[in-house]
Structures are given as structure tokens and as C-alpha cells.
């Protein structure tokens, strides 16, 4: 899709901003929901091993009525999943040498 290589690096910055927005002092609900919907559209093109969990968390982050803390929690959980994936990928590539 438009030269997108499936790297998760592109969304990590946005997820970190949302994770750090527990009190809503940096991003509004509307902005967080928009980021969530935009990232949700990219999940099929991401190189990850647990896309369904990531989609669920992004969909939850994008719904109306959640407090900032819950959106922040969802972003933190996605970042954790991405970090675990990168670690497994690193470990498996290191085992080949």
C-alpha cells in the first residue's frame, strides 16, 4: 500500500503519545479516536504475529465513551505486543547464526 513496508515503527510514535496521554492533557478524545481508526486500517499491512489482538485494542481505543486512561492502557498493551513480537523476531534470527 503506497510503499508501506509493514514496519511497526511508523505507528509506535503515535501509540507512545496516546500511552502518555493518561489525563488527556496532550491529545483530545477526538484525536486519539482518529489515530486509532487510522492505525486500525493499517493492521492488515503490518508485519506482526498477533494482528487480531492489536485490532481489538485499536477498535476499543477508537470507540466513544472511554476515558483517556483506558485509551492510554490500550496503547500501552499494543506497544507491549509489538515489543514482544520484535523480541521474538530478534531471538529467532539470532538462533540461526
TORLONU-135092 format. One record per residue (C-alpha): residue in one letter; x, y, z; chain; residue number from 1. Coordinates in pm, 1 decimal. Last residue first. Example, Ala and Ser with C-alpha at 12.3 -4.5 7.8 and 13.67 -1.06 7.14 Angstrom:
<rs>
<r r="s" x="1367.0" y="-106.0" z="714.0" c="A" k="2"/>
<r r="a" x="1230.0" y="-450.0" z="780.0" c="A" k="1"/>
</rs>
This chain:
<rs>
<r r="x" x="2374.4" y="-1787.0" z="1330.6" c="A" k="97"/>
<r r="x" x="2012.7" y="-1902.7" z="1303.0" c="A" k="96"/>
<r r="x" x="1939.9" y="-1853.2" z="1671.9" c="A" k="95"/>
<r r="x" x="1994.5" y="-1479.9" z="1637.0" c="A" k="94"/>
<r r="x" x="1711.8" y="-1456.8" z="1382.9" c="A" k="93"/>
<r r="x" x="1475.6" y="-1635.5" z="1622.7" c="A" k="92"/>
<r r="x" x="1569.6" y="-1413.4" z="1914.3" c="A" k="91"/>
<r r="x" x="1527.6" y="-1092.9" z="1711.7" c="A" k="90"/>
<r r="x" x="1186.0" y="-1199.7" z="1583.6" c="A" k="89"/>
<r r="x" x="1078.8" y="-1299.5" z="1932.6" c="A" k="88"/>
<r r="x" x="1198.2" y="-961.4" z="2065.6" c="A" k="87"/>
<r r="x" x="1022.0" y="-771.8" z="1786.1" c="A" k="86"/>
<r r="x" x="698.8" y="-958.8" z="1858.2" c="A" k="85"/>
<r r="x" x="726.7" y="-892.3" z="2231.8" c="A" k="84"/>
<r r="x" x="782.9" y="-521.8" z="2160.5" c="A" k="83"/>
<r r="x" x="479.6" y="-509.4" z="1931.5" c="A" k="82"/>
<r r="x" x="260.6" y="-679.8" z="2192.2" c="A" k="81"/>
<r r="x" x="386.2" y="-440.1" z="2462.5" c="A" k="80"/>
<r r="x" x="321.0" y="-139.9" z="2238.5" c="A" k="79"/>
<r r="x" x="-32.0" y="-268.3" z="2183.1" c="A" k="78"/>
<r r="x" x="-79.8" y="-302.7" z="2559.5" c="A" k="77"/>
<r r="x" x="45.0" y="51.9" z="2620.9" c="A" k="76"/>
<r r="x" x="-194.3" y="186.4" z="2356.5" c="A" k="75"/>
<r r="x" x="-486.3" y="5.4" z="2521.6" c="A" k="74"/>
<r r="x" x="-388.1" y="146.7" z="2863.2" c="A" k="73"/>
<r r="x" x="-372.3" y="500.9" z="2723.7" c="A" k="72"/>
<r r="x" x="-719.3" y="455.7" z="2574.6" c="A" k="71"/>
<r r="x" x="-839.7" y="335.7" z="2913.8" c="A" k="70"/>
<r r="x" x="-678.1" y="632.5" z="3093.2" c="A" k="69"/>
<r r="x" x="-825.2" y="878.8" z="2845.5" c="A" k="68"/>
<r r="x" x="-1175.7" y="773.0" z="2941.5" c="A" k="67"/>
<r r="x" x="-1379.6" y="560.4" z="2701.0" c="A" k="66"/>
<r r="x" x="-1713.6" y="693.0" z="2577.6" c="A" k="65"/>
<r r="x" x="-1676.2" y="663.1" z="2203.2" c="A" k="64"/>
<r r="x" x="-1485.3" y="380.8" z="2044.1" c="A" k="63"/>
<r r="x" x="-1146.6" y="418.9" z="1874.8" c="A" k="62"/>
<r r="x" x="-937.5" y="276.4" z="2159.0" c="A" k="61"/>
<r r="x" x="-1161.2" y="-31.2" z="2159.2" c="A" k="60"/>
<r r="x" x="-1102.7" y="-75.9" z="1785.6" c="A" k="59"/>
<r r="x" x="-728.9" y="-31.9" z="1838.0" c="A" k="58"/>
<r r="x" x="-730.1" y="-292.1" z="2115.8" c="A" k="57"/>
<r r="x" x="-928.9" y="-541.3" z="1909.0" c="A" k="56"/>
<r r="x" x="-713.9" y="-485.7" z="1601.4" c="A" k="55"/>
<r r="x" x="-395.9" y="-543.9" z="1804.1" c="A" k="54"/>
<r r="x" x="-534.5" y="-867.1" z="1943.8" c="A" k="53"/>
<r r="x" x="-635.7" y="-983.2" z="1596.2" c="A" k="52"/>
<r r="x" x="-298.2" y="-888.3" z="1448.3" c="A" k="51"/>
<r r="x" x="-96.5" y="-1119.6" z="1671.7" c="A" k="50"/>
<r r="x" x="214.3" y="-1209.8" z="1465.3" c="A" k="49"/>
<r r="x" x="302.3" y="-869.7" z="1328.6" c="A" k="48"/>
<r r="x" x="424.5" y="-734.4" z="995.1" c="A" k="47"/>
<r r="x" x="160.6" y="-468.3" z="944.0" c="A" k="46"/>
<r r="x" x="-45.8" y="-449.2" z="623.6" c="A" k="45"/>
<r r="x" x="-368.2" y="-589.6" z="769.3" c="A" k="44"/>
<r r="x" x="-320.9" y="-358.7" z="1069.9" c="A" k="43"/>
<r r="x" x="-312.1" y="-39.5" z="861.9" c="A" k="42"/>
<r r="x" x="-683.9" y="48.8" z="882.4" c="A" k="41"/>
<r r="x" x="-668.2" y="11.8" z="1259.5" c="A" k="40"/>
<r r="x" x="-388.9" y="270.1" z="1267.2" c="A" k="39"/>
<r r="x" x="-616.6" y="530.9" z="1109.7" c="A" k="38"/>
<r r="x" x="-906.5" y="440.5" z="1338.2" c="A" k="37"/>
<r r="x" x="-688.1" y="465.3" z="1649.4" c="A" k="36"/>
<r r="x" x="-534.2" y="794.8" z="1541.1" c="A" k="35"/>
<r r="x" x="-884.5" y="937.1" z="1488.9" c="A" k="34"/>
<r r="x" x="-1001.4" y="809.9" z="1829.6" c="A" k="33"/>
<r r="x" x="-698.1" y="968.6" z="1995.0" c="A" k="32"/>
<r r="x" x="-764.8" y="1299.7" z="1819.1" c="A" k="31"/>
<r r="x" x="-1134.0" y="1302.6" z="1915.5" c="A" k="30"/>
<r r="x" x="-1060.1" y="1212.8" z="2276.0" c="A" k="29"/>
<r r="x" x="-824.0" y="1510.2" z="2288.8" c="A" k="28"/>
<r r="x" x="-447.0" y="1479.9" z="2289.9" c="A" k="27"/>
<r r="x" x="-186.3" y="1640.9" z="2516.9" c="A" k="26"/>
<r r="x" x="-356.5" y="1691.9" z="2855.4" c="A" k="25"/>
<r r="x" x="-588.1" y="1395.9" z="2821.7" c="A" k="24"/>
<r r="x" x="-501.7" y="1267.0" z="3168.6" c="A" k="23"/>
<r r="x" x="-347.4" y="938.1" z="3060.5" c="A" k="22"/>
<r r="x" x="-186.4" y="1085.5" z="2746.6" c="A" k="21"/>
<r r="x" x="146.8" y="900.1" z="2771.1" c="A" k="20"/>
<r r="x" x="5.6" y="586.4" z="2607.4" c="A" k="19"/>
<r r="x" x="-150.5" y="801.3" z="2332.5" c="A" k="18"/>
<r r="x" x="182.3" y="967.3" z="2252.9" c="A" k="17"/>
<r r="x" x="357.6" y="628.7" z="2266.0" c="A" k="16"/>
<r r="x" x="99.4" y="481.8" z="2028.3" c="A" k="15"/>
<r r="x" x="159.7" y="763.5" z="1779.5" c="A" k="14"/>
<r r="x" x="536.9" y="709.4" z="1788.0" c="A" k="13"/>
<r r="x" x="496.2" y="331.4" z="1756.0" c="A" k="12"/>
<r r="x" x="284.6" y="364.7" z="1442.3" c="A" k="11"/>
<r r="x" x="556.8" y="402.2" z="1178.8" c="A" k="10"/>
<r r="x" x="799.9" y="171.6" z="1355.9" c="A" k="9"/>
<r r="x" x="557.1" y="-115.5" z="1303.8" c="A" k="8"/>
<r r="x" x="707.2" y="-187.3" z="964.1" c="A" k="7"/>
<r r="x" x="466.8" y="-325.9" z="706.8" c="A" k="6"/>
<r r="x" x="663.6" y="-191.0" z="410.3" c="A" k="5"/>
<r r="x" x="431.6" y="93.4" z="311.0" c="A" k="4"/>
<r r="x" x="515.5" y="186.5" z="-49.0" c="A" k="3"/>
<r r="x" x="167.9" y="320.5" z="-120.5" c="A" k="2"/>
<r r="x" x="0.0" y="0.0" z="0.0" c="A" k="1"/>
</rs>
